[in-house]
Amino acid sequence: MLILQAILLGIIQGATEFIPVSSSAHLIIIPWLFGWKDAALTSLTFDVALHIGTLIAVLVYFAGEWVRLIRAGIASLLERKIGNDPDRRLAWYIMIGTIPGGLAGVFGEKKIEALFHQPGVQIQTSAMIVMAVIIALLGTALYFADKLASHVRKLEKYTLKDVILIGLAQGLAIFPGVSRSGSTMTAALALGSERESAAKFSFLLSAPIIAGAGAKSLVELFKGISTGAIASSETILFPIGVIVAAVSGFVCIRFMLHFLQRNSTRVFVYYRWGLAVLLVVVALLRA
């Protein structure tokens, strides 16, 4: 049963990380709805282990671009200039845009963990209702950003100001329900970005944050195994979750980039509103 649950959570993680519906919220909601209380599945470590899978997906899908961006970033450091090279500029934009999200994770992770990632502890009804409100509000923001935006600016036309604002939006993703891709895509669309460009920059920008969180999670995992806090027999769940999340994440990236070429984000807005209503109803019934 644990293996099946790990596979399901891996699919959910990969399917929701790159669409604006909040993967972190879904990884909380599913165990909460079905009463899964196993420490390995409800821990923050497993949550981030699944994010490692989606990191692999974004690294593999954009492998060619990552090679160019890394080379360009190193060259800009050695030559101490960016010039008119779009790859150098994008490499620095990703680094700069990562800073707000990194700071939010450093200073806010413990509080979020206390609310939503205490193994074996029932999540408070008030916390679930607050998350439902966040899900609905971000959906509303995405609705208006997509509806009112001009959708004309390509990724190559992003400015430093745009990147800082998008990076600040990514910092809000520390709260389950906001969605890393949802917040960054909403900010980019509000700034007039094309939908596909907004999604692509969102995916690229997520990689450093997920990598940092994943590295920290691996340290916690090994520490938990050595101290006996995590049973060695349960560690098989982690690679299963990572592999499944990587495959489903890769498929989702491909889907989103093609979907947004011809469609709006409205279907994801409606999904967020429906999910928020469901959470409030279930939370109140269980209160």
Buried (B, 14 or more C-beta within 10 A) or exposed (E): EBEEBBBBBBBBBBBBBBBBBBBBBBBBBBBBEEEBEBBBBBBBBBBBBBBBBBBBBBBEBBEEEBEBBEEBBEBBEEEEEBEEBBBBBBBBBBBBBBBBBBEBBEEEBEEBEEBBBBBEEEBEBEBBBBBBBBBBBBBBBBBEBBEEBEBEBEBEEBEEEBBBBBBBBBBBBBBBBBBBBBBBBBBBBBBBBBBBBBBBBBBBBBBBBBBBBBEBBBEBBEEBBEEEBBEEEBBEBBBBBBBBBBBBBBBBBEEBBEBBEEEBBEEBBEBBBEBBEBBBEBBEEEE
